[in-house]
Amino acid sequence: MSQSKILVVGGGLAGLAATMRLAELGVHVDLLSLVPVKRSHSVCAQGGINSVNALTRQQGDTEWKHFDDTVYGGDFLQHQPPVKEMADWGPRIVDLMDRLGVPFNRTPEGFRDQRRFGGTLYKRTSFAGATTGQQLLYALDEQVRRHEVEGMVTKHEFWDFLAPVLDENGLCRGAVCQDLVTMQFRAFPADAVVLATGGNGLIYGRSTMSMVCNGSAVSRAYRAGAWYGNGEFIQVHPTAIPGADKLRLMSESARGEGGRVWVPRKPQDPRDPRDIPEAERSYFLEERYPKYGNLVPRDIATREIFDICTNEGLSVEKDRLCVYLDLTHIPRETLDRKLGGILEIYEKFQGVDPRSVPMKIFPAVHYSMGGLWVDYERSASGGMAEGSLRNQRTSIPGLYAIGECDYQYHGANRLGANSLLSCIFSGLFVAPSLLAAQAEAAGAVNATKLFEAEIRRQEERHRQLLGRTAGDENPYDLHQQLGSLMTRTATVVRRNEQLAEAYGEVCGLEERWQRCAVSDTGNWTNQNVVFTKALGDMFPIAKLILKGALLRDECRGAHYKPQFSMPGIEATDPVEKRAEAERWCDRFEENSRKWLKSTIAACDPEGNPEISYQDVDTSIIPPRPRLYGLVGGEVIEEVWKERLAARAAAKQGVPEAATAAT
Amino acid sequence: MIKAVVNDGHGTDGGQDPAVRRVRVRILRQDIAGGESYWERYEIPHEPNMNVISVLQKIAAFARTQDGRRVAPVAWDCSCLEEVCGSCTMLINGRTRMACSALVDKLLTENGGEIELRPMSKFPVVRDLVVDRRRLFRSLERVKAWVPVDDSYDHGPGPRVSPEQQQDAYPLAECISCGCCLEACPQFNKIELTRREGESEADFEARRQQAFDGQFVGPHAISQAMLFNSHPTGGMIADERLEALTGKGGIQMCGNAQNCVAVCPKRIPLTRSIARAGRAATVWAIKKIFDR
């Protein structure tokens, strides 16, 4: 065991970016993953990666606007300095990936082509066909392989992270992990540990996520004392292909390239969709959101699709909820060149050619905006101070989190094509912070005994599970029940009575989990026991999602409670309209005072969440009402701007940035 | 990998309702690396739109054979379930392919109402349908399948690329490292080593790598070498890749059976890459003679 090294857990975009940068800085990295890193879930990302570019810049776009779109799209729930830093890095990151050989689509002159994604009016999204995540991941995988050949990286593939190891000062000194082939336990001492383990879609049973996205590593860190932030914010993607084993993503790029969402005006119109005349179709997103059309932010598109099917009864099919996503008006050649990969997925799994027949799609759980709480240090310019020990650090010193498993960048709702950026950015940006952590850890005393104790604890847990052959519960059935419950109560529409009830039911499932029988008692590639263990670790996260959602009595981004929604302006008379807008803004301000806060969950010894709230640093862009397409939005905006102006005038002389707090 | 049964609202107890159509599955199992293999039969209720993954999920949950005997669940690899991660390659009705995109109804019509699953035969079996494909990744190291950039700091954008070049490169870059082409290739043969008594992990690893390096790199690696040789920066070490391709286990081993291209789930033009590599290797060999 060499003295100076860092353990990176997870080999998706974030983990590989961090590994690459660390190896370059001369640090030896142990890279640990459930699957060969090239098979990580990042490969499923389809649409693209956002950054300001030469073209949008000349149309008035700036890093600031990208930053603004991101926090507005996220309903202002993110601390702003990290988001600002990320938007500033955007162009450099896309340039870097270009240099690494990512085959981005090209304009006739040979420049990178861009398309438009949701929540912005600019064409900011660089893409490589419809498999951008795959291409970005491969480029980083290749660089890491190169460092591996040079001896700077040691990969541990088919390994499971079981627990961080903390010393008496609470400093993370490494981890205990398990080889999924030989089932052996091993200590990984490290100067710092970085979790880059992605989302937790498996808690919802079926989602767009891969089977490795079970959230277990994060849950284990949370049990060890790391805080979890904004857990209740789960993105439900508007367009997925329903399937028995998985809900396969249909990328937002389908709409970015002109795809239109519609339903027949006549409920369950039996005609072939191609025979339904324009006048008898409802392009409901375009009708309700003329400015953004089919490219409204994801939470809004999702709610509209959900609403038109469940409340208005206009689902295309009766027994299976779905709407049409139509590409048939776009030339086949264009579709193949720009969307080939995703159209093939639809064709392969549905047996229908989406180039000639409209696709049937429905929303599905897609992304965890919440994740491990991480810190940052604000720089003088309002971004993040590069190299600070605090950046991306969890509440456990020495333990860091990056990528989808941190809570830092997307607030209450993530914009499409921002996740690839946040993953690569946080991976690159954390590297110098880890060097600082290394320096900090240098003086710590030998921790061999701690590792031995943790290995014994893990062996004991494992042995207990293997000994449970007589239980009357089946882990796969329990998982199914957990998934259905979470999907029913904690996705698109949330109601307090349902959430409270679901919390009790999850506790019940967790109790039943104690009586799970394993059907494989062997000690060789025992997927049965590994799954049972991971299932047990889903309950603490499910509980914090439900409790966070239950307590948050408002609507913000992906978190929607009809009871607390703020509908648009109903009045038509200008004076009344104005008065109503004033009341709307009063309520908005009151709500912000109460709820513009990060939810922080800490795990008690029983695995139950203790929820507290932290103020959000909104010192750079003052929060404003999120008004995409809201009826009467223009009056509200007018009133809001006047209030801001009045406030600024009253505050004259007080420097704004001085109010900043992290 | 870790997997779960996800089928809301349907029981997984494999209940015996005779009205339900049943799917018969025959699986070649193996308990441990280097162990004996044996067949086991299963029966599960048929559902619309099933793929082989959902069949395996049901078998895992039920964990009983056709005759009701309790057995350990079948082990298999999978992750994305949309044919982009490359995990779930196996022999399905004798053909190498991805389990996620293998739809049950189609399989049943082509194989007389039964589905047969076997592990890939060109890689050592770890357990049941799980195989060790490390050799596949080692081949990528042999041909230096990367762009040799100076570092990951900001040096502006990459080289300009015409749309034609991009459209040429993109299909090659879609290789998911599933190993189908290797399974189908007559020149790619299984290498299975066991650790010797007293041999250290590092020594064993070195011996394994040596064994890999003496044998055929495989069509996927040849195609990747061509992908990177055609990239403006990647091409700066084109000679090193050609050196690897003309060395032991290189392109001369290809027997032009063209099986690789026929089984590739991503329809990558592998034989075109091999033809290109063959020409480049010839030119390079001649150049080497004159440079001597």
Interface residues (C-beta under 8 A of the other chain):
Chain A: M20 R21 E24 L34 V35 P36 K38 R39 S40 H41 V43 C44 R92 D95 L96 D98 R99 L100 G101 P103 F104 N105 R106 T107 P108 E109 G110 F111 R112 A128 G129 T131 Q134 Q135 Y138 A139 E142 Q143 R145 R146 E148 V149 V181 L202 G205 R206 S210 M211 V212 N214 G243 A244 D245 K246 R248 L249 R337 G341 I345 K348 F349 G351 L428 N474 Y476 D477 H479 Q480 G483 S484 T487 S519 D520 T521 G522 W524 T525 N526 Q527 N528 V530 F531 A534 L535
Chain B: M1 I2 K3 A4 V5 V6 N7 D8 G9 T12 D31 I32 A33 E47 P48 N49 M50 N51 I53 S54 Q57 A60 A61 A63 R70 V71 A72 P73 A75 D77 C78 S79 C80 L81 E82 E83 V84 C85 G86 S87 C100 S101 L103 V126 R127 D128 V130 R133 F137 L140 E141 K144 A145 W146 V147 P148 V149 D151 S152 D154 H155 G156 P157 G158 R160 V161 S162 P163 Q165 Q166 Q167 A169 Y170 A173 E174 I176 S177 F228 H231 T233 G234
